[in-house]
Amino acid sequence: MGRAADNERLKLKATFFNNIGVSCAVIGVLVPYLRFMEISGEKLKLLLEGKFSQTDINATFAAAICMAFAFLAARALRHLSDNIAGQIRGD
């Protein structure tokens, strides 16, 4: 294959990993954040009344861990995409 074809394959590969990274960020970080903001008033009221159960605490902690993992996965995929794009050779 020629250089142009190799460069195009690298561009497609970099775009693929970048899109997966964006998906991780949206699904793993933005969606739980928006859900939390939707129910935050109700949960804050429970917390202030002292009725925030251990199950609620565990669920909040698990969601925070999942959000952190999704963010790290998105950053790793973005870094991989940048490395692949850096392999593109000029003419």
Backbone bond lengths (Angstrom), bond angles and torsions (degrees), N, CA, C in turn:
res aa  C-N    CA-C-N  psi(-1)  N-CA   C-N-CA  omega(-1)  CA-C   N-CA-C  phi
1 M - - - 1.447 - - 1.521 109.91 -
2 G 1.297 114.71 154.35 1.454 120.10 178.75 1.519 111.72 -82.71
3 R 1.306 114.74 172.94 1.465 120.81 -178.98 1.525 111.10 -63.12
4 A 1.336 116.77 -39.53 1.471 119.80 -179.15 1.529 110.71 -62.94
5 A 1.320 116.97 -40.26 1.470 120.36 179.05 1.529 110.77 -67.21
6 D 1.333 116.65 -40.64 1.462 119.93 177.60 1.527 110.76 -63.30
7 N 1.317 116.43 -42.94 1.462 120.42 178.40 1.523 111.39 -62.20
8 E 1.309 116.09 -39.98 1.470 119.75 -179.85 1.531 111.06 -65.88
9 R 1.337 116.82 -39.51 1.467 120.17 176.45 1.517 110.36 -62.58
10 L 1.325 117.28 -41.66 1.459 120.55 178.63 1.523 111.32 -65.03
11 K 1.322 117.31 -39.41 1.474 120.83 177.68 1.523 110.63 -62.06
12 L 1.341 115.94 -44.23 1.466 119.63 -179.83 1.528 111.22 -65.29
13 K 1.313 116.36 -40.36 1.464 120.90 179.06 1.530 110.03 -64.38
14 A 1.332 117.17 -44.85 1.466 121.21 179.08 1.526 110.84 -63.32
15 T 1.323 116.75 -41.46 1.468 120.90 178.80 1.520 111.00 -64.13
16 F 1.327 117.00 -39.58 1.467 121.83 178.70 1.525 110.48 -58.83
17 F 1.337 117.01 -52.01 1.459 119.87 -178.53 1.527 112.00 -67.70
18 N 1.309 117.47 -34.14 1.461 120.27 177.06 1.527 110.41 -64.92
19 N 1.326 117.65 -42.37 1.461 120.85 179.43 1.527 111.96 -65.60
20 I 1.322 117.21 -37.13 1.460 119.54 176.20 1.532 109.65 -65.76
21 G 1.327 116.71 -39.10 1.463 120.24 177.01 1.512 112.71 -62.32
22 V 1.313 116.72 -42.11 1.468 120.67 177.47 1.529 109.94 -63.68
23 S 1.324 116.56 -40.36 1.470 120.17 178.09 1.522 110.93 -62.31
24 C 1.328 117.39 -42.21 1.466 120.60 177.08 1.520 110.83 -60.12
25 A 1.301 116.34 -42.29 1.459 119.86 -179.26 1.523 111.16 -65.47
26 V 1.313 117.12 -44.91 1.466 120.47 -177.27 1.521 111.01 -68.95
27 I 1.319 116.06 -49.86 1.464 119.53 -175.67 1.521 111.42 -73.27
28 G 1.322 116.89 -41.58 1.452 119.78 -173.35 1.510 115.77 -87.37
29 V 1.319 118.37 -19.52 1.464 120.35 -177.33 1.524 111.00 -117.42
30 L 1.302 117.02 -53.61 1.461 120.21 -173.53 1.527 112.83 -68.42
31 V 1.324 118.13 -44.28 1.466 120.68 -177.67 1.535 111.46 -63.60
32 P 1.351 120.10 -49.28 1.476 117.95 177.01 1.535 112.70 -62.59
33 Y 1.334 116.39 -35.95 1.468 119.47 178.35 1.528 110.39 -61.90
34 L 1.323 116.66 -46.81 1.461 119.65 -179.97 1.524 111.21 -64.34
35 R 1.317 117.35 -37.55 1.467 120.78 177.67 1.529 110.04 -65.12
36 F 1.332 116.05 -41.87 1.456 119.62 178.57 1.521 110.83 -62.16
37 M 1.330 116.60 -42.51 1.461 120.00 179.67 1.531 111.06 -64.63
38 E 1.334 116.26 -31.32 1.469 120.49 179.80 1.528 110.85 -67.07
39 I 1.334 117.53 -38.79 1.463 120.20 -175.81 1.530 112.67 -104.70
40 S 1.318 117.60 6.27 1.466 120.00 -173.87 1.530 112.61 -62.67
41 G 1.308 118.01 -36.06 1.464 119.81 179.50 1.512 111.81 -62.56
42 E 1.324 115.74 -43.34 1.465 120.41 179.38 1.527 111.06 -65.78
43 K 1.332 116.81 -44.36 1.464 120.75 -178.99 1.525 111.42 -69.00
44 L 1.320 117.28 -36.88 1.457 120.28 177.74 1.523 110.92 -63.99
45 K 1.313 115.73 -39.13 1.459 119.96 177.53 1.529 110.43 -62.54
46 L 1.334 117.33 -43.58 1.460 121.05 178.03 1.528 111.18 -63.20
47 L 1.324 116.32 -40.94 1.454 120.76 -179.71 1.528 111.00 -63.81
48 L 1.324 116.95 -44.13 1.459 120.95 -179.48 1.525 112.23 -67.79
49 E 1.330 116.22 -29.70 1.466 120.30 178.09 1.520 111.86 -83.33
50 G 1.324 117.56 -6.68 1.462 120.85 -179.14 1.512 113.40 79.72
51 K 1.326 117.45 17.85 1.462 121.55 -177.92 1.531 111.87 -104.72
52 F 1.304 116.70 14.54 1.466 121.70 -179.49 1.524 107.12 -76.36
53 S 1.316 117.68 109.50 1.460 121.56 -172.20 1.529 111.75 -78.48
54 Q 1.318 114.92 167.55 1.466 120.94 176.69 1.522 110.65 -63.34
55 T 1.311 117.35 -33.11 1.466 121.25 177.37 1.519 110.44 -63.95
56 D 1.333 117.00 -41.17 1.467 120.71 177.23 1.526 110.96 -63.85
57 I 1.317 116.36 -41.04 1.468 120.28 178.78 1.525 110.15 -64.25
58 N 1.325 117.10 -45.01 1.463 121.05 179.59 1.523 111.24 -63.35
59 A 1.321 117.33 -41.08 1.465 120.70 179.85 1.528 111.05 -65.81
60 T 1.323 116.76 -39.63 1.461 120.87 178.32 1.522 110.68 -65.72
61 F 1.320 116.75 -43.33 1.462 121.45 179.06 1.526 110.88 -64.10
62 A 1.338 117.33 -43.06 1.469 121.09 178.85 1.525 111.15 -64.16
63 A 1.320 117.03 -39.51 1.466 120.30 178.16 1.521 110.66 -64.78
64 A 1.330 116.88 -39.55 1.464 120.15 178.78 1.525 111.19 -65.26
65 I 1.319 117.30 -39.46 1.471 120.84 177.54 1.522 110.32 -65.02
66 C 1.322 117.14 -43.55 1.475 120.67 178.80 1.525 111.27 -63.58
67 M 1.318 116.93 -39.34 1.458 120.36 178.10 1.526 111.16 -64.72
68 A 1.325 116.59 -41.17 1.462 120.28 178.43 1.525 111.03 -65.17
69 F 1.329 116.74 -42.09 1.459 120.77 178.19 1.526 110.74 -62.67
70 A 1.318 117.12 -43.53 1.472 120.57 179.93 1.526 110.68 -64.45
71 F 1.328 116.91 -39.14 1.459 120.29 178.47 1.530 110.49 -64.53
72 L 1.330 116.88 -44.19 1.464 120.38 179.12 1.526 111.32 -64.94
73 A 1.328 116.93 -39.01 1.464 120.15 177.09 1.528 110.72 -64.12
74 A 1.312 116.71 -41.06 1.470 120.55 178.47 1.523 110.63 -63.12
75 R 1.335 117.13 -42.86 1.471 120.66 178.80 1.529 111.06 -64.90
76 A 1.334 117.20 -40.57 1.461 120.57 179.60 1.524 111.06 -65.11
77 L 1.322 117.02 -41.18 1.460 120.22 178.57 1.523 111.43 -68.02
78 R 1.309 116.71 -36.11 1.468 120.34 176.70 1.534 110.53 -65.62
79 H 1.327 116.25 -40.68 1.464 120.77 177.80 1.532 110.36 -64.21
80 L 1.323 116.73 -42.20 1.463 120.80 176.81 1.521 110.81 -61.12
81 S 1.314 115.99 -42.63 1.462 120.80 178.68 1.524 111.23 -61.08
82 D 1.328 116.41 -43.06 1.475 120.30 178.08 1.524 111.58 -63.25
83 N 1.331 116.41 -40.63 1.462 119.43 178.40 1.523 111.85 -63.82
84 I 1.316 116.55 -41.16 1.465 120.34 178.96 1.522 109.97 -66.18
85 A 1.324 116.71 -43.97 1.463 120.20 179.60 1.530 111.15 -64.19
86 G 1.314 116.58 -29.33 1.460 120.41 178.06 1.516 113.59 -68.71
87 Q 1.317 116.91 -16.17 1.471 121.24 178.82 1.513 112.79 -82.29
88 I 1.317 117.58 -7.49 1.458 121.26 179.99 1.521 108.40 -67.40
89 R 1.319 115.53 129.13 1.472 120.68 -176.64 1.525 108.81 -101.61
90 G 1.307 113.48 140.94 1.477 119.90 176.62 1.514 110.98 -78.29
91 D 1.315 114.75 171.65 1.468 119.35 -178.19 1.488 113.64 -78.46
